[in-house]
């Protein structure tokens, strides 16, 4: 089974390239984040016309998640309520025996701000979501933009960025609590060391060619998934296309599902 994650930074802007990528790579499930569109305006027909099933949970101009798949899910969950509000950052579906949870973790904006504290509490709510619905012994995948580069190897110039948004000790701790529930970082099962990134900022001239990036788009698996994962890789090519997202795809191949 081929699983992939991608922060599109507007699905309507990136629609042609996403459809091309789907056709070329044939994932069984693709999780998309930051769709930035209300559900009635989501371009569902374009996916269906191309032979894909799609489920989505979004809002205009911000957030939004979707799952594109070869077959319809057997079960579907939308939303993670925090402070009595669902900010359209989570969608989960079961495909046969495998659950796939797709999340767009809050950025946090500025360390010490209300939005930063919200990000930390969102991680706590996500851990509770996993605890209440699943077991680490079940085959479950968690994918998406986690908005944290958790080690010095996950961001260029860690010393410069340490203590800022995306590379702060409080974020490391919050993410580690979620991962500690029973997750394996599938990419790190196969690739160690620095230089492997999924996000390159538009504001840095030549960020892609100089590889000044961050690894903030992750795919995690519970033990039954991690044991059967035979490959996990970053597909950098879409970031080099015209009008790209500032993120690119991460792809994992898992046998037996």
C-alpha positions in Angstrom: 0.0 0.0 0.0 1.4 3.4 -1.0 0.6 6.3 1.4 1.6 9.9 0.9 1.2 13.3 2.5 1.4 16.8 1.0 0.7 20.3 2.2 -0.8 21.9 -0.9 -1.0 25.5 0.4 -4.3 25.9 -1.5 -5.7 22.9 -3.3 -7.4 25.0 -6.0 -4.1 26.6 -7.0 -2.2 23.3 -6.9 -5.0 21.1 -8.4 -3.4 20.4 -11.8 0.0 19.4 -10.3 -1.7 17.3 -7.6 -3.7 15.4 -10.3 -0.6 14.9 -12.3 1.3 13.6 -9.3 -1.5 11.2 -8.4 -1.5 9.8 -11.9 2.2 9.3 -12.0 2.6 7.9 -8.5 -0.7 6.0 -7.9 -0.8 6.2 -4.1 -3.5 4.2 -2.4 -4.1 7.2 0.0 -2.9 10.8 -0.2 -3.4 13.1 2.8 -3.6 16.8 1.8 -3.3 19.7 4.2 -3.9 23.4 4.0 -6.6 23.0 1.4 -7.9 26.5 2.1 -11.4 26.0 0.7 -14.9 25.6 2.2 -16.4 22.2 1.6 -19.0 23.3 -1.0 -16.2 24.8 -3.2 -13.8 21.9 -2.8 -12.9 20.7 -6.4 -14.2 17.2 -5.7 -15.4 16.6 -9.2 -12.0 17.0 -10.6 -10.7 14.2 -8.4 -13.7 12.0 -9.1 -13.5 12.5 -12.9 -9.9 11.4 -12.7 -11.0 8.2 -10.9 -10.2 9.1 -7.3 -12.3 9.1 -4.2 -12.0 12.1 -2.0 -13.1 13.2 1.5 -12.5 16.7 2.8 -13.0 18.9 5.8 -12.0 22.5 5.2 -12.7 26.2 5.4 -12.1 29.3 3.3 -8.6 30.8 3.1 -7.1 28.7 6.0 -6.5 25.2 7.3 -8.4 22.3 5.7 -7.6 18.6 5.2 -8.5 16.0 2.7 -7.9 12.3 1.9 -7.7 11.1 -1.7 -7.9 7.4 -2.2 -8.3 4.7 -4.8 -11.3 3.2 -2.9 -13.9 4.7 -0.6 -13.2 4.5 3.1 -15.0 2.1 5.3 -15.3 4.6 8.2 -14.7 8.3 8.4 -14.0 10.8 11.2 -13.7 14.6 10.7 -12.5 17.1 13.2 -10.6 17.5 16.5 -12.6 19.7 18.9 -10.5 22.0 21.1 -12.0 24.8 23.2 -15.4 23.7 21.8 -14.3 24.5 18.3 -13.2 22.4 15.3 -10.6 24.2 13.3 -10.7 21.8 10.3 -7.3 20.3 10.9 -8.0 16.5 11.2 -9.6 13.9 9.0 -9.3 10.2 9.5 -10.5 7.1 7.6 -10.3 3.4 7.7 -9.5 1.5 4.6 -9.9 -2.2 5.3 -7.8 -3.0 8.4 -5.8 0.3 8.2 -6.7 3.6 9.7 -5.1 6.8 8.2 -5.2 10.0 10.3 -4.3 13.2 8.4 -3.5 16.3 10.4 -2.5 19.9 9.8 -0.9 20.9 13.2 -1.2 24.7 14.0 1.9 26.7 13.2 1.9 28.7 16.5 2.8 32.0 14.8 5.0 33.4 17.6 6.6 31.8 20.7 4.8 32.9 23.8 1.6 34.0 22.0 -1.9 32.6 22.5 -1.5 30.8 19.2 1.7 29.1 20.4 -0.1 27.9 23.6 -3.0 26.7 21.4 -0.5 24.7 19.3 0.8 22.9 22.4 -2.7 22.2 23.6 -3.7 20.9 20.2 -0.9 18.3 20.5 -2.4 17.3 23.8 -5.8 16.9 22.3 -4.3 14.9 19.4 -2.7 12.5 21.9 -6.1 12.1 23.6 -7.7 11.4 20.3 -5.3 8.6 19.6 -5.7 7.2 23.1 -9.5 7.2 22.9 -9.9 5.7 19.5 -7.0 3.4 18.8 -4.4 1.0 20.2 -0.7 1.0 19.3 -1.2 -2.7 18.4 -3.6 -1.7 15.7 -2.4 -0.8 12.2 -2.7 3.0 12.1 -0.9 5.7 10.1 -0.6 9.3 11.2 0.5 11.7 8.5 0.6 15.4 7.8 2.3 18.7 8.4 3.3 18.6 12.1 4.9 22.1 12.0 7.8 20.9 14.1 11.4 20.1 13.1 12.0 17.9 16.1 15.8 17.4 15.9 18.9 19.4 14.8 19.0 17.2 11.7 15.4 18.3 10.7 16.2 21.9 9.9 19.1 23.8 8.3 21.1 25.8 10.8 19.5 24.3 14.0 21.6 26.6 16.2 20.0 29.7 14.4 16.5 28.4 14.6 16.5 26.8 18.1 13.9 28.5 20.3 11.8 29.9 17.4 8.6 28.6 15.9 8.9 25.1 14.6 12.1 24.3 16.5 11.4 25.1 20.1 11.9 22.8 23.1 8.3 23.1 24.2 7.3 21.9 20.7 9.8 19.1 20.9 8.2 18.0 24.2 4.6 18.3 22.9 5.4 16.3 19.7 7.3 13.7 21.7 4.3 13.1 24.0 2.2 12.3 20.9 4.9 10.1 19.3 5.4 8.3 22.6 1.8 6.9 22.4 3.2 4.3 20.0 4.4 5.9 16.8 7.5 5.2 14.6 8.7 8.0 12.3 8.8 6.0 9.0 11.1 8.3 7.2 13.8 8.0 9.9 13.5 4.2 9.7 15.3 4.5 6.4 17.2 7.8 6.3 19.4 9.3 9.0 21.3 12.5 9.3 20.7 16.1 8.1 19.7 17.5 4.7 16.4 15.7 4.2 13.7 18.3 4.0 10.1 18.7 3.0 9.6 22.5 3.3 11.5 25.4 1.8 10.4 28.9 2.5 9.5 31.2 -0.4 11.0 34.2 1.4 14.6 32.7 1.2 16.0 33.3 -2.2 17.4 30.0 -3.6 16.2 28.0 -0.6 15.6 24.9 -2.7 18.8 25.0 -4.7 20.7 25.7 -1.5 18.6 23.1 0.4 17.8 25.5 3.2 14.8 23.6 4.4 12.8 22.0 7.2 11.5 18.4 7.6 8.1 19.1 9.1 5.9 16.8 7.0 5.9 13.4 8.5 4.4 9.9 8.2 4.2 7.8 11.4 3.1 4.2 11.8 2.2 2.0 14.7 4.2 -1.1 15.2 2.2 -3.3 12.7 2.7 -0.6 10.1 6.4 0.2 10.9 7.3 -3.5 10.7 5.8 -3.8 7.2 7.0 -0.4 5.8 9.6 -1.2 3.1 10.4 2.4 2.0 9.7 6.0 2.9 11.1 8.9 0.9 10.7 12.6 0.1 9.7 13.4 -3.5 11.5 16.8 -4.0 10.6 17.2 -7.7 7.2 18.9 -7.2 8.9 21.7 -5.2 10.9 22.5 -8.4 7.8 23.0 -10.6 6.2 26.3 -11.6 3.8 27.7 -8.9 4.7 25.0 -6.4 3.6 24.7 -2.8 6.4 25.5 -0.3 6.1 21.9 0.8 6.6 18.6 -1.1 5.4 15.0 -0.9 6.5 12.3 1.6 5.7 8.8 0.4 5.7 5.5 2.3 5.2 2.0 1.0 3.8 -0.6 3.4 3.3 -4.2 2.5 0.3 -6.3 3.6 -2.6 -3.8 3.6 
